[in-house]
Amino acid sequence: MKTLTLLVVLLFPLMHCHAQLVSGHHQSSSARQDSVGVSRGLHVHVDSLKNQEGPNAQFHIYLNSKGREIYRIEGRASEQVFVVRTFKTTQQLYSGGTRDGHSNPISRKVARQTERLLSRGKLEGDHMQNLIPIVNRTEQQKILDHAMQDGKGTGRHLSAARLDNFKLKIQYFKERTGDINQNGQYIAGPDSPPGIPGQHVKEIHAGGFHDVHTHPEGTFTDANGNKWAYTQPPSNRDILSSDCTQYVLGMTSRKVYVYDSTGVLAIIPFKRFGR
């Protein structure tokens, strides 16, 4: 049976963009690139250890393009997280191509080169431009916990023959939303009105101005036997209406899509998002 993908779009411009660090990566005061201490394959740069006593000692966590931690600097300042940009193309993410949305990737080769340099503690150079700053792990977990409030035991599929079950499955057919305030804290927002893909709606209103929203996991088989599902990455309208870094959580793909007005920038599996 062929599955048809329904575009899930956010109809309103996204306003509450949190401040993102675009500079201020650890700058080594020495040409030496020695590392000390290895914990699960992670290296802590020598020069970062010299600054631990200061109140502004940096605490940076670096993730590869698949969301796996590859390097960190332990400090006392607020935690900042950076992820290597995705190499997934538009064709790999969207079955309908640019009609559905688009990616803004780097090449697989550049991603791997960036990750190798980061894992060795090389935190200066052009490769640092391939990093996307995202919310810290505490706020990541809040986002994920809110998105996962789906309820249990009701099933995610609905058929035209059993529309009476819709109320039992309603949590799988609406978006959860939230905002990130100026302090980088996640604030849960309202749920969107529910809608059945290919049946009651063509677009889901996500309820207002939001930095974070989910794309539902509910599926629907219509009277003709066609199976409908929601697109998981950000829609073309999501992307075009964005004016900063924002997040879509694909509840079927179990992935977080980080994007801005240029397209999808990074992809992190749920299992590596949060603590």
SULTA-V866540 format. One record per residue. RES is the residue in one small letter. PSI is psi in degrees with one decimal (none if undefined). NEAR is the number of other C-alpha atoms within 8 Angstrom. Layout:
BEGIN
RES|PSI|NEAR  RES|PSI|NEAR
END
This chain:
BEGIN
m|131.2|5  k|134.7|5  t|127.3|8  l|136.5|8  t|127.8|8  l|133.1|11  l|128.1|10  v|117.2|12  v|151.7|13  l|118.1|11  l|-7.8|9  f|150.1|7  p|145.7|8  l|123.8|11  m|-36.6|8  h|57.8|10  c|127.2|14  h|155.6|9  a|134.0|7  q|137.0|7  l|121.3|6  v|-5.2|5  s|-174.3|4  g|16.4|6  h|156.3|5  h|122.7|8  q|117.8|7  s|133.2|9  s|0.4|5  s|149.7|6  a|-10.5|5  r|138.2|4  q|31.9|9  d|153.1|6  s|150.3|10  v|145.9|8  g|131.2|6  v|121.9|8  s|110.2|6  r|38.8|4  g|4.6|6  l|139.0|11  h|141.1|14  v|123.2|15  h|140.0|12  v|-48.4|10  d|-29.9|9  s|-32.4|15  l|-27.6|9  k|-21.8|7  n|10.3|9  q|-24.7|11  e|-22.2|6  g|150.4|7  p|-19.3|7  n|18.2|7  a|130.4|12  q|145.9|13  f|95.9|13  h|137.8|12  i|130.8|12  y|129.7|13  l|147.1|14  n|-176.3|11  s|-10.0|14  k|11.0|9  g|9.3|12  r|134.2|8  e|131.1|10  i|-12.6|12  y|149.0|14  r|154.0|12  i|116.9|11  e|121.6|11  g|-178.6|12  r|-11.9|11  a|171.3|9  s|141.6|6  e|135.5|9  q|137.3|11  v|137.6|13  f|140.0|12  v|140.7|14  v|137.9|15  r|151.5|14  t|154.7|14  f|8.5|10  k|130.2|8  t|168.7|10  t|-43.4|12  q|-31.3|8  q|-26.1|7  l|-30.1|10  y|121.0|12  s|-26.9|7  g|8.7|7  g|-150.3|10  t|-14.7|9  r|-34.8|6  d|-35.2|11  g|-175.1|15  h|157.7|13  s|158.0|12  n|72.2|11  p|166.1|11  i|171.8|10  s|157.6|7  r|-39.6|7  k|-46.3|6  v|-38.9|8  a|-45.8|15  r|-39.6|8  q|-42.8|8  t|-43.8|12  e|-38.1|11  r|-43.7|8  l|-42.2|11  l|-43.7|12  s|-19.7|11  r|4.7|9  g|17.7|12  k|98.8|9  l|20.8|11  e|142.6|9  g|174.0|6  d|-25.9|6  h|-20.5|9  m|-17.0|9  q|-10.1|5  n|13.9|11  l|143.1|10  i|122.0|10  p|136.9|11  i|173.2|10  v|155.7|9  n|172.0|10  r|-32.9|10  t|-46.2|8  e|-33.2|12  q|-44.4|12  q|-37.3|11  k|-43.0|10  i|-46.4|12  l|-43.3|11  d|-41.2|8  h|-42.9|9  a|-31.6|10  m|6.7|6  q|63.6|6  d|-13.9|7  g|171.4|6  k|147.8|5  g|6.9|4  t|-10.3|7  g|156.2|6  r|-0.9|9  h|143.4|9  l|143.4|13  s|155.9|10  a|-27.6|9  a|-17.0|5  r|49.1|8  l|-17.5|8  d|-15.7|5  n|-0.4|8  f|-42.0|9  k|-28.7|6  l|-23.5|6  k|13.1|13  i|-30.6|9  q|-17.8|8  y|2.6|10  f|27.7|12  k|161.9|14  e|144.0|14  r|143.5|13  t|164.1|16  g|168.0|14  d|157.8|13  i|118.3|14  n|-177.0|11  q|-18.7|8  n|6.0|7  g|17.8|10  q|139.9|8  y|131.7|11  i|117.7|8  a|140.3|9  g|-169.2|9  p|157.6|8  d|152.0|10  s|160.8|12  p|143.0|10  p|157.0|10  g|146.7|10  i|126.6|11  p|131.1|13  g|-0.4|10  q|-69.5|8  h|-22.8|7  v|155.0|9  k|-20.7|10  e|139.9|7  i|126.5|15  h|122.4|10  a|7.0|15  g|3.5|9  g|-141.4|6  f|105.5|9  h|141.8|13  d|-25.6|14  v|134.3|13  h|157.9|13  t|157.8|12  h|123.7|15  p|163.1|13  e|-2.8|12  g|144.9|12  t|157.2|13  f|132.3|14  t|118.2|13  d|-179.1|12  a|-19.1|8  n|2.7|5  g|3.8|7  n|134.4|11  k|126.0|12  w|144.1|14  a|159.7|13  y|141.2|14  t|147.0|11  q|-45.2|12  p|172.2|13  p|141.3|15  s|169.1|13  n|-38.0|12  r|-37.2|11  d|-48.2|11  i|-46.3|15  l|-27.8|8  s|-4.5|10  s|143.7|12  d|18.8|9  c|-174.1|7  t|127.3|11  q|178.1|11  y|133.9|11  v|133.5|14  l|115.3|15  g|111.7|15  m|-15.8|11  t|-46.3|7  s|-20.0|6  r|45.5|9  k|148.8|11  v|126.2|13  y|117.3|15  v|129.4|12  y|165.2|14  d|-161.1|13  s|-10.7|10  t|-10.1|9  g|-169.9|11  v|128.0|17  l|-35.5|14  a|154.8|13  i|126.5|14  i|124.4|12  p|149.7|11  f|-38.7|10  k|-14.6|5  r|14.5|9  f|119.5|13  g|-163.6|13  r|none|7
END
